[in-house]
Amino acid sequence: MLSPRLLRPAVCVSSRFLCTAETSRRGRAPDMAEGDPLFHVSNVRNRLRDIVGASTNWSDHQQALAERSSLSSMLATSQQDLPSRRMKDSFLEVFLPLGSEPSLREKYLTFHHTVRFGRILEDLDSLAVLISYSHTFNPELKRSPLSIVTALVDKIDMRHHVIYPDCDIKFSGHVTWVGRTSIEARMHMSQYRDGLYAPVLDATFVMVARDPENKRAAFVNPIEPDGPEEEKLLQQGEANRSRRVELSTASLLKVAPTDEERKLIHSLFLHTLDSNTVSFRSRVLPPDSVWMEDAKLKGLEICHPQERNIFNRIFGGFLMRKAYELGWANASSYGGCRPSLVAVDDILFQKPVEIGSLLMLSSQVCYTQAGYIQVRVHSEVFDPLTQQHNTTNVFHFTFCSDRLVPRVVPKTYGESMLYLDGKRHFNQTVPEL
């Protein structure tokens, strides 16, 4: 991550926030207390509405989006027609003053006096979009013709498992890589406690640019690294892209498991056979284990206009929050504990969720090891008129318990593939134990 001190002068933000609240000195950052102009997290979505010309009013919002089709003529016909950008051009710092503004805490507070991580996911998603718009900013245009949306949450790594509800939070990030129509935004979150900002998490989002009507891909500005540090970040972004392509090619939905994985599944199968019978159908659950079919939790959401994004679809951060909360509840139920989040991995946004949809969420514990619980959440839209189901998102969460958890055991071939997929995601997230 580039140095905020070097990048701060390049930030162009119209919305400002002046902190004046009196709170505990331990959780209030000096920049808050001294009244420095800060970009408040609540202004991020307001700024996004200004950029695309959206409205906070539901009926006006629909009309404003209908008028965006006229902006198509402003799109570049090739990436070469767009000026190159530096990483500092997209750098942003955004503050969530939980320590300085007690009135904010209720929205973020859990019953156990910690911070709701689902709300943090919402803030990260909005910030990633704003960072991407900062990269593509054209001062000659009143409104951006681009529709930038989240395509993938590549990785969120937790560097500290506790987020305090009475300490100021700072988000920072910038673009680190671009393709022809895609953008990688890397963000960091830190929290002010005991006199300094301490790192909490690192996040990498992949965004895609579309035309004003969100129907086809649109070109984004190329990026030009400035110095060895930026060159290294750009190379890492390219490595991330190559890794994603490799993982997609090796998906168990496309190719058979490896020899090692096949042996593992057969070993699990043999350990569940009833030794008193000579039958493939007679299965016995091993000690300290749970059948995978008994490690599920489901939920349903009616998608109301209140949860819309600036393009009149359901906000991706809302989907992540609901999926995370369901996944956490499933891990908590499975382990009999209050688990901590270790990582969020490979959240894929396959289709947008329309307002008014019935969103069905299904959470599955798919792999366990020692005190770790790997959870997969599948979301789909159900149309009651046609009775059709369409997958919209797949989420992967790694949780950690303060105790050993039962081993989850697959019974069917489909469950075995979920088990292997969960193991793959776990191995990418957690170093070998």
Order of alpha helices (4+ residues) and beta strands (2+ residues): alpha-alpha-alpha-alpha-beta-alpha-alpha-beta-beta-beta-beta-alpha-alpha-beta-beta-alpha-beta-beta-beta-beta-beta-alpha
